[in-house]
Each structure stands twice: as structure tokens, then as C-alpha cells.
């Protein structure tokens, strides 16, 4: 049989296991022009929470009683497609199923001899590319500047800080535990770190960790940390709005300080983005990330959870910060 994970109901606040449903289905058979895929690794990401809302966005919402989808690395078990053969590994947006057929459109072959398969969901996948295109296109880091990153021990943030260092910047990370702050400095090469959970005054903490002010802020969390950072931004600073995980589970529209006076007074640039806006840079970005990885200029951390049945819990655990680096489920 073939298991699938469906969205049973739309979460109110933080998702729970009750919002998911396991379904038993028959194992599919590929038609002409299709491949049969067996799921090997599943990416769970904070942005999936937005797709659980019934609202218009840059990508359609998940439907009730339909399978959830995310980035997946799968093995081709049977092929009736000219471009794929049995034994190929592929990466693409696929459904949370143990087995599925696919037309091949949008699938990319990946090479397990160059990097572990799970890396193609993280450092060599959309998360690595998110860091690459967001920091370089919007953040525009210059040698000698200070790059501040929130969610810095996560899959995107940890890469942002490392690219900042490659570009000759001072990198400062904000994370949720002393252990994660140590990881930032000892493994990822950040110059300083802040544990926001034990910090009473974020404005002062950022000022202390960034004595020359903040030139580039790569924001993965939004909320109070963004407010505190703006007070420490240098003139002509750039704010890269990548995510706002602190707000994803809010049930009402949050309010905060009005940003306009600060943006005008300091001539700040503040821009959000979706990684797929930069698809034309994906090949270049993947090649550059792979080169830096091969030369030891980049490293990465993964939290790998084992078992198809553990996918929903792994997703929920993201909101409690239980991951270091990329959260991946090995099936």
C-alpha cells in the first residue's frame, strides 16, 4: 500500500497533529511519459504554514483532504519517460506520499556522488538559493559592512552569515539558545551571536554585538526583533525580508511600531522576495554554492528525523526551534 499525508483542517494558531490525516492508497503505476517515484527525503519548511491558510498568496493554498507538498528527493523506481531511468535520483515539488507517479516536468536530477541527497533540500536546494539570491541581490553586502541575521542557526540564516563572511563582512546572528549561538560562532564562523530568548533588551543587545551599526539585516522572523534592528540600522542600510516565522501562527493582524519615519530618516531599503523570483540565477547560484562547499568555505547543519509518519511532527517542531540547520525527514 501507499501512504499519503493530507491536510485535514486549517490550523488556528500553531499547527497540531489533528490538522493532518494519513490516508492509505494503492501504489500507482506509471503511464507512458511518466516515472514512478519512491520518496527518500522530505523537506519541511516554515513557509508551508502560509499555504495552510485559505487566502490568496504567491502560491495556491493547500486544499482540505488533499496531499500536502514540499521539496522532496525521490528515487526513480520505474520509468516510461525518455529523460529518466530507473535508479535516478530527482528533486522537485512533490506530494507527501511514499510512492507517486510524475510527468517529469520540473524534476531535476541530483548526483549523490557530489553531495548527500539531503543536501539538495538544503544547502544545494531552495534554502541555500534563498540565502544566495536574497543576500546578494537585495542585501548587496560590501566588504567591511555588518550583516545581521535572525533565525541564524536555521537552514537559510546559517548560509547567509557564511556568504556574508565570504564577502568580507562582519556577521552577527540571532538564535534561540546558547547552544545555537555557540554553533553560529564555532561551526559557521559568525563573529558574534545573540540568544533572543534570554535577552531583555534586544535593541541594546544588537547595539553591543554590532558596535558599528547594522548595514544589512536578513530577516527570517519579523516582529519585535525587526523593530529592535531598525533602531540600529546605519544610513543607507538594506533590510531583506525573507520570512516572519514569529507571526505565522498569529490569529489576528499584529501591530507594531510605524516604520516609515525610520525608513525615511535613514534612507533604508526594505524589500521582501520569493526565491522563485530569481529562477534565472538558480544554476549560477547552485554552482557557486557547490564550489564554496567543495573548497570548505561553506558548511551546513541538518536535523534529520527518520520515518514517513514523523513528517507532520517534524514540521510542527520548526515553530519550537527544535531544528539546527535544515529540518529534513528521511523516509
Secondary structure, DSSP 8 states (H G I E B T S, - for coil): -EEEEEE-S--SSS--GGGEEEEEE------TT-EEEEEEEEE--TTHHHHTSSS--SS----TTSB-EEEEEEEEEEE-STT--TT-EEEEEEESBSEEEE--TT-EEE-TTTS-GGGGGTTTSHHHHHHHHHIIIII---TT-EEEEESTTBHHHHHHHHHHHHTT-EEEEEESSHHHHHHHHHTS--SEEEEGGG-S-HHHHHHHH-TT-EEEEEESS-HHHHHHHHTTEEEEEEEEE---GGGTT-SS-------HHHHHHTT-EEEE--GGGGGGGHHHHHHHHHHHHHTTS----EEEEE-GGGHHHHHHHGGGT--SBEEEEE-
